[in-house]
Amino acid sequence: MGIDITTITAAAAWAVAIGTVVLLWWQTRVTQHLNSANAVLTLRERFDSPAYRRRRKLLAQRLLAGRHEDVTNLEVGAFFELIGSLTHTRVLNRELVWEAFGTWISGYYTALRNPVDVIGRARTALKDPLIMHEFEWLFGLVQQIDRKKLGAEANIEEANREESASLLRREAELDLE
């Protein structure tokens, strides 16, 4: 009364099938992480390109000067809108986005909402409540990760205001070469 060869063969076939599925799942996860990392690096290169540095510098200078009515070009915000959309749909890894862009996301979002709500004005003027909604979602995600890493006792809102002002000063002085 031993185990027959058919049972052994069937069990081996199932083990190979399950092992193959697990291996394929693992390979897919690794590939997704690598693709996300490559995409984040590419986006970072774009963000640091001379063209985007000019846009960032101009926006920072206008925000610092209180020329909020001159902030009609929201390309920096649109850049973060794209990153927000890609992150929200999990094309980009959330931690990688936080590492690569977290300071800019918090700084620019805070500056575009305070003391004058530039994003709110654009939504009203264009009668589109969804303008920069993914950027807004991304800001919330960055805040969530910050709270997790810094602890509940950290005053994130005050840190955002201070970091935003500091970021704008640095961005206003960007070297464009």
N, C-alpha and C positions, 0 to 999 in steps of 0.2 A: 504494500500500500504506500508507495512513495509518490512523490509529486511527479507527474508526467511531464514530458518535454514540451507539450503544448502550453501548459500553465507557465512554465519557466519562460518560454518564448514570449508569451503574451505579457507577462510582468516586465520582462526586459524591454519590450517594445514600448510599453507605457512609461517606463522610467526614461527611456531615450526621448520620447515625445515631450514629457514634462520637463526634462532637462533642456531640451531645445527651446521650448517656450520661455523658460526662465532666462536662458542665455540671450535670446532675442530681445526680451524685455530689458535686460540689463544693457545690452548694446544700444538699444533705442534711447534709454535714459542718458547714457554717456554721450551719445551723438547729440542729443538735445542740449545738454550742458555745454558741449564744445561749440555748437552752433550759436547758442546764446552768448557765450563768452566772445566769440568772434564778432557777433553783431554789436555787442556793447563796445568792443575795441574800435570797430569801424565808426560807430556813432560818436565815440569820444574823439577820434581823429577829425571827424566832421565838425564837432563842437569847437575844437581847437584850431580849425583852419583859419587862415587870415580873413576870409569873408565873414565867418561867424564871430571872430574876435572883434571885427569892426561893428557888427550888429550889437554884440554884447556891450561894447564900450559906449556906443551911442545911447543905448537904452539906459545904462547905468548913469551916464552923465545927465540925461534928461530927468530921470527919477530923483537923483540927488539935488538937482536944481529946482525941483518942485514943478517942473514943466510937464505935468501929467496930461494936459490937453495935447501936447506934442507927441504923446506915445500912441501913435496911430499904427505903427508897424510892430506887430506882435510876433515877429518871426522867432524870437527866443522862446516865447510862450508856446508857439506852434511846434517848435522842436520838442519841448517837453510834453506837449499834447500827444505827439507821435510816440514818444517813449512811454507815456502813460498807457496809450492804447495797446502797444506791444507787450507791456508788462501786465496789464489787466487781463489780456487774453493768454498770458503765460508763455508767449513766444520768448520773452526775455526773463531771465532769472531775477527775482526780486532783490535778493541780496547783492548780486552783481551790480544792478542798477543803483542800489543804495550806496554801494562803495564808490562807484564811478561818478555819480551825479548828485548824491544826496545833499551836499552843501549848496549847490546851485539851485536845486529844486526848491529847497526850503527858503533860500535867500531870495530868489526871484519871485516865487509865489507870494511870500510875505510882502515884498516891495510892491508887487502889482495889486495887492489888496489893501495895503495900509501905507500912509494915512488916507490916500485916495484909492477908491476901489476901481481901478482901471478895467479889470476884467468885468466887474458888474456894469460899468458904463458901456462897455462894448456889447454886453448881452442885451442891455436896454436899447442902445442905439440901433442895433441890428435885429432886434426883436427875436433873438435866438438864445434861449436859456441854456443851450448845450455848448456854447462857446467855452472852450477851455475846460470842459467837464472832466476829461481824462487827466489833464494837468492837475485839477483839483483832487481827483481820486489819488493820483500819484503823490501829491503832497501829503494826503492823509496816510498813505502807506509809509512814506518816509517818517512821518511823525510816530506812527505805530512802532516801526523798527527802532527809532531813536529811544522811545520810552522803554522798549524791551531791553535795549543795550545799556541805557543809562540808569534805569530803575525808576520806580514810580515817584520817588521824591524829587526828581529833577524837574526844574521849571522850564519846560520845553518852550513855552510861549515867549518867555523873556529871552531865552537863548536865541530863539528865531529872530526876534527884533534886533538884538545885538549883532548876531551873525549876518543878518541881512544888510545892516548898515555897513559893516566891515566889508562884506562881499562887494557891495556897490562901489565903495571907495577903491578897492583893488581892481575891479572891472573897469572903472572909469579911467584908470591909469594903464590899461593893457598896452603892451608893446604890439604893434601891428605888423611887425616884420616876420 
